[in-house]
Structures are given as structure tokens and as C-alpha cells.
Amino acid sequence: MKYRINKYVLPHEYRVNCTQVNPRTMFETRPNEPDNPFRTMGFVVDKISEDSFYENLLLGLPKALERSPYVANLQLRRAPGLRPPDIRHWEQTNGANLPDGLRAFYNSTNGFLYTYEFSYPDEQGPVRTGKIEVNPLNELVRIYGYETKSAASIERNGDKRKLNLSKESKVFELSTVDDNAKVALVYAHHYEPPTIWLYTNKNMTFHYITHDFAVYLRMCLAHLGAPCWQYVASKEGLPEWAREIFTLLAPGVLEEERNLVEMPAFDVETNRIDPAIFLNSSPSSTTLFHTLQQSKSKEKKIRTVAKKISNSRVNKNVK
């Protein structure tokens, strides 16, 4: 199973353009092979080992985290892939067809969990757990309790989306964020592909994350699996302690003193991740961190544009 990812936008204005192949494969140059959809990119795919599968799936993230004095106890839970009949059984039981990317994922591994512990050296304080998690298929269960309306819809207002669900809509728990929130796979209509949202238990509200599962995995990696990173999709934004973790693990990934969702999107291509990261079978941690650090110089451009817009609005109000 091979699939591509085109340009997408993360909640805090990442610009990413990458191509992804099922991580249980490796690249081999065969430029003259006919009928190869990836012929122009100079590679085809073959089976590789289980170790290489997880290395490709994590894109060098473990090596990057190991360099931090704040990170310890990195753990990976491995799981064999599911047979197609098992996946079809889930779909028939739940009355929902999995998108191709998620079906291919479960065909490679029945769920995924990579965790690490973050703490301040020589200080007594809470140990935070960073993680990248996708529930096993048997734990991809329905979520109930949200408000429903007569008709389901996804209302768009610029970059924002508002979710309205009906009784026919279906919501599944893709992973947990913390005690108060989950990542949800949402089928607003049975005839449309599902989208991915942050669901908060307390307020029973949905906050849009992305339209595609493969994109969500890349977002997990871009955010280093930092604790509660999904809250960037909410109006409240990240907790202060989570911002501090980003500052220490990946300076420049988050801009200071701004709401990551409500900030207007500018035509400044910030935080561009090098497509080569996704094409290397064993990218180095240096490449990942260097990419994240490049955002620092571009932050100034965003602040300058934001200041101009703010001043312009003030001048209009004065007039």
C-alpha cells in the first residue's frame, strides 16, 4: 500500500510538503521501471525488517529526544499487523469504512504507542509523559455523550471549523490526550471520509485537527509527541507547562504569547520541514532538530506582519 501526502497546514502555521510510503517498505532506485507511480521520484518499495519499519515510522525522533537532558525512559510498544478479514470485521460491526491510510496502518501494526518521560534534572516536580499513540483496532471504540442536531455538517469560517453532528454520525476514540481530552475519528456523514478532531470530555466540544490520518501522524512527529500538544487546536491553547516543554525540547516550534489557533494565517512559509526527511530510510536526529530550529529566524517575519496588521486595525478604529 503506497500513498502520498500533499501540502497541509498544521494548527500553528507549519507548511509541510512531503511524500510518504508505507513504512514497512524501503526505497530502491529503479528509474526505468514501467508503470511505477513513483518512477519520477526514483524509487520503488520492498519489504524491510520490523526494526526498519519503526525507524521509518518515527523518522529519527528517538535519537533526537535522546539528546535532551530532560528526556528519559523512551519506550516503544510493538504490535503485529492485522489481517484484512479482521479489519473488514471491524468495519462491518461498526458500520464505518476506515480510510485507506488508516486501513494500511492497521495492516502494518495493530496500534502504536511510543512514550517518553520529561522532567527537570535535579528538581522535584511532576514527570510528564510525551507520547505518540494510535489505539489498537479493538480499542477504536465509539464515543458518546456529545450534542446532536437534526443534520450533520462541518461549517467553515476561514481556517476555523465548527462540527455539527446528527444521530447518524459516528465518533471513535483514536487515542487519549489526557484525562480531559481524546483524539477522535469523526464520521459526520457515512458517505464522507472521516476527519480528526480534539474532543474535550468536560465541555463535550470538538476542535478540528486535520482531514487525514497520515497527516495526523506527521503532526505528532512535528510536535515531538510532546505532552498535550493537541491542545494547540483548542481555543484555550496549550497549558503553560506544556509551552515550557516545547521551549526546552524544540525552541522555535511555538511562538510566544499568541493563540495558536486564532492567529491569522499569513503568506509567510514558516517552519518548513525538508521533504528529504520523509524520503530517507534512517534520517538523523540532527536533521530533525535543524529543521525545527530554522523556524526561529522566520518568527520575526510573522511578528512583523502581525504588528502591521494590528497597527492597521488600530488606525482604522481611530479614523
Secondary structure as GFF3:
##gff-version 3
##sequence-region A 1 319
A	DSSP	beta_strand	5	9	.	.	.	ID=ss1
A	DSSP	beta_strand	15	18	.	.	.	ID=ss2
A	DSSP	beta_strand	25	28	.	.	.	ID=ss3
A	DSSP	three_ten_helix	39	41	.	.	.	ID=ss4
A	DSSP	beta_strand	44	47	.	.	.	ID=ss5
A	DSSP	alpha_helix	50	58	.	.	.	ID=ss6
A	DSSP	alpha_helix	61	66	.	.	.	ID=ss7
A	DSSP	beta_strand	71	77	.	.	.	ID=ss8
A	DSSP	alpha_helix	84	94	.	.	.	ID=ss9
A	DSSP	alpha_helix	100	108	.	.	.	ID=ss10
A	DSSP	beta_strand	112	118	.	.	.	ID=ss11
A	DSSP	beta_strand	128	134	.	.	.	ID=ss12
A	DSSP	three_ten_helix	137	139	.	.	.	ID=ss13
A	DSSP	beta_strand	153	157	.	.	.	ID=ss14
A	DSSP	beta_strand	160	164	.	.	.	ID=ss15
A	DSSP	beta_strand	170	178	.	.	.	ID=ss16
A	DSSP	beta_strand	181	187	.	.	.	ID=ss17
A	DSSP	beta_strand	195	200	.	.	.	ID=ss18
A	DSSP	beta_strand	205	210	.	.	.	ID=ss19
A	DSSP	alpha_helix	213	222	.	.	.	ID=ss20
A	DSSP	three_ten_helix	229	233	.	.	.	ID=ss21
A	DSSP	alpha_helix	240	249	.	.	.	ID=ss22
A	DSSP	alpha_helix	276	279	.	.	.	ID=ss23
A	DSSP	alpha_helix	285	293	.	.	.	ID=ss24
A	DSSP	alpha_helix	295	318	.	.	.	ID=ss25
###
